[in-house]
Amino acid sequence: MLEIYERVPKESSNPYGIKKIEKVKEEPFLLCISAQDRLPKSVFGLIREGMQAARVRTSQEDGPGYDVSNFPVHFLGMSYQLEQNRRSAGEALAEEVFIPLLGEEKKDLLEVERKMRNINIMTYCDGTRTYMEAEKKLEEYMKEKQYSEEEISLILSQISVTAIATMQDTSSLKATTMSFLDINDPEVMTMATTKLKEHLDQTPYEASLLPFSENSGLYYFEGTGEHSIKEYLKDESKGKIPLEMMICSSLNNSIHNQKTSNFVPLKYKSISSTLTEFLPYQTTKSKEELKRAFDQELEYEGAKKISPLEMKLYNEIDKLCKNNLFLEREKTWTKNELDRINNRYGKLIDVVKELAPEDLAEEILVKGADYQGSLGKK
């Protein structure tokens, strides 16, 4: 069973800021696909990392001033439990999200490109495989609807995919795809990463870009080797800002095409050129300088930044929601512990009543302050 969740502003009635939705709107969204799509902590946590990569405020980082409360992009995550028909998570994603956006009948090419341009994907680890399965299913569906190979390639190229720390081969994807890889990560280390490291040692930069095809490539660097998306998004990571560039430029393109009639297609060449131009700056400027410059220049079309006071208030709400969750967990634990203790003593009382003579049982229980009364005696 496929379930889609959306990040919404936190409040007392929804301290996690997560809402299950029945249908994905025809509006720009970033769908974050986790490798552990059965674990709520992983699903919801990856949505937060997607927001951070888009430079939208989270409990971990303020960013340049954008907040989910008034942002023109939906931040989504997916959870999947295997069904009786053995349908894969990717097939479910295609059938329940992508195909409904495409529609049942063949449409004008430009109209379909616009629809697909709302789709932005961020995958982590084996979550990439889920998207690959979904793209394959979507391609099969379009063939059934008599779209030509050329039309299918153009349509699918309007889906943006940012794949992080994955062993999956994304070179055959038709979506506009950029993979990000720490070549020291033991979870994805292969003979290929060994060759990439040899090549990187020969370049003057801290990272490099390897094109796979006309619409996909790999941005790789030497990091700490820790297999964690949080590691990729740390300020000191060599992959942080390039990854954010990919996400932000894709979302901005989606927003533009949602707001105007002048369709601007997503182009891998434009994204790869931006990343290539960025490479020299990593050796001449500090990570803090690069982050500050990127945040200052980032502008989402039609999106209003919140004020410093609003930022402070939103952060206070986050803290209060976190405290409330802690108190609720403490309350639940305390109740469960009391129930356990009462159940235990209840059993002890039953044993005393069963094994001891009536008068002796009454004396034991009264002295123990666990029982009052006379066991029915007057």
Secondary structure, DSSP 8 states (H G I E B T S, - for coil): -EEEEEE---BTTBTT-EEEESS--SS-EEEEE-S-TT-HHHHHHHHHHHHHHTTB--SS--TTSB-GGG-SSEEEEEEE---TT---HHHHHIIIIIHHHH-SS---HHHHHHHHTTEEEEEETTHHHHHHHHHHHHHHHHHHTT--HHHHHHHHTTSEEEEES--S--TT-SSEEEEEEETT-TTS--HHHHHHHHHHHTSSSSEEEEEEETTEEEEEE-------HHHHTSTT-TTHHHHHHHHHHHHHHHHHHHH-SS-----HHHHHHHHHHHTTHHHHS-HHHHHHHHHHH---TT-----HHHHHHHHHHHHHHHHHHHHHHHHHHHHHHHHHHHHHHHHHHHHHHHHS-HHHHHHHHHHTTS--S-TT--
